Amino acid sequence: MAKISVFGIGYVGVVSAACLAQDGHDVIAVDVDTGKITAINAGQSPIVEEGIDELVNQVVTAGKLTATSDFEQAVLDTDVSFICVGTPSAPDGSVGLSYVTSVCENIGKALAKKDSYHSVVVRSTIVPGSTEEACIPVLEQTSGKTAGKEFGVGYFPEFLRESTAIADNYAPGLIVFGYLDDGTREILEEINGKLPCDIHAVEIKTAEMVKYTSNTWRAVKVTFANEIGNIAKASGIDGQTVMEILCSDDKIAMSPYFMRPGFAFGGSCLPKDVRALKYLAGSTGTKHHLLSAVLEANEAQIAKAEQMVIASGQKKVGFVGISFKPGTDDLRESPLISLAARLIDKGIDVSIYDPFVQEAYDTGTPGAGRGNEEVPDLESRLVADLDALIEGSGTVLVGNHYAGAVERLKKAANERPVVDLTRLNRDKVSDSQYQGICW
Ligand SMILES: NC(=O)c1ccc[n+]([C@@H]2O[C@H](COP(=O)([O-])OP(=O)(O)OC[C@H]3O[C@@H](n4cnc5c(N)ncnc54)[C@H](O)[C@@H]3O)[C@@H](O)[C@H]2O)c1
């Protein structure tokens, strides 16, 4: 069992401190608000939350949870400190880090007086990069010690929902933390080890980004459901019924399938149907902020890919894939068709390898090339052999992921500029020659 100090006895800090104490850890809660300290030490919760009064009373009575305003003693008497103070928005929308850095300053001063190992773990929600760029410098400056060597650092975001916070703590949907050193990883694995949830131990800034992505995703879902509800109501349809039915589909609608960063959506359905729903909304005088943004953002992703190819500085570009996804020759509203057309328009010589479109032409399929309304001379641009396409190209653009082509394309990425819209290799991120669209 660990000795843990929890800085900030608000909604997150109280629940976290009480649950850790319930799990058998020795917990010291620290706050600048003496009223909260008095409440905890009297066995009372300073927040309203299902089950928290009983839990605080129980763990304080058992001597597992105490509260203090003595920062230094709290650090000296524990192995790990959790920072759970508020991070309110600044007027410009940026995150307010002053409470977090103020706690880091106090913890750092105490660390200067401590010989044994101590880890500092931020639980407050802070934007990616903040632990490394704001917290660690303050901790190092005030302690005179080196992070990762003489003290540990981690970022362990909290995902509890107020009103079900204790239940969420014991049945989490997600556990992720970032760590600088093995000592911190071991403590966080031990603390979370018995919970019925996989543990994702990652880089600190990845954990920071997961927290923001989770909250923003929830906000997007609420806004999407509201927009659908508004459009449905204006057409005399019950939007709640629509959303309930949609949410029953965990194969397509609610699956992770469309949640992979990469290139624009396209094909014969998605762009057409988003436009049509937007039109329907407009025809009933209903606002459609999100639908408009979806179409705009999709266009912007095509423009982004175009800029990446142009930045490679090559005049001959070989496309790997031109249909809207691998496994089909369907060219209708393929974003790769739009991208190729934009590049051709700028004087770039585009050749194309696409085994499915090629097959349609080679076998005389009646619909071969159908749906292409933008690329001139499509058939004459096709190159049947991938090696020949690569050899004849200044830049290779990977638009579709064909399993049989991956090894050859990975090799090509060492030889010439490659713009990758699919992710050939999970270990590869953009460098001077290889450019991944979102990695
Ligand atoms: N409330 C939630 O549901 C929730 C869920 C997940 C994450 N978070 C994040 O967790 C963090 C804390 O949120 P909260 O709702 O618990 O905040 P809160 O405002 O309820 O509590 C923050 C506490 O920190 C204390 N504090 C401020 N400065 C301090 C200092 N220098 N030293 C010690 N204590 C100090 C305050 O007195 C207060 O008790 C925020 O970053 C928030 O975004 C909140």
The ligand as an ORCA input file, in Angstrom:
! r2SCAN-3c Opt
* xyz 0 1
  N     -15.195     17.969    -11.628
  C     -15.073     16.966    -12.481
  O     -16.032     16.222    -12.774
  C     -13.748     16.669    -13.094
  C     -13.554     15.422    -13.727
  C     -12.324     15.130    -14.265
  C     -11.313     16.068    -14.212
  N     -11.520     17.286    -13.624
  C     -10.403     18.216    -13.559
  O      -9.805     18.068    -12.274
  C      -9.336     19.339    -11.790
  C     -10.007     19.677    -10.489
  O     -11.406     19.826    -10.712
  P     -12.424     19.964     -9.498
  O     -13.778     20.000    -10.109
  O     -12.116     18.944     -8.455
  O     -12.014     21.431     -8.963
  P     -12.535     22.159     -7.633
  O     -12.542     23.610     -7.946
  O     -13.772     21.490     -7.118
  O     -11.392     21.872     -6.567
  C     -10.119     22.392     -6.660
  C      -9.562     22.467     -5.250
  O      -8.207     22.906     -5.335
  C      -7.975     23.761     -4.245
  N      -6.792     24.587     -4.518
  C      -6.673     25.649     -5.340
  N      -5.406     26.110     -5.318
  C      -4.730     25.314     -4.476
  C      -3.399     25.279     -4.042
  N      -2.494     26.155     -4.489
  N      -3.028     24.319     -3.182
  C      -3.930     23.396     -2.747
  N      -5.210     23.393     -3.115
  C      -5.598     24.338     -3.967
  C      -9.250     24.564     -4.102
  O      -9.359     25.159     -2.834
  C     -10.291     23.452     -4.338
  O     -10.626     22.814     -3.130
  C      -9.605     20.336    -12.925
  O      -8.476     20.417    -13.737
  C     -10.744     19.697    -13.679
  O     -10.779     20.141    -15.018
  C     -12.722     17.583    -13.059
*
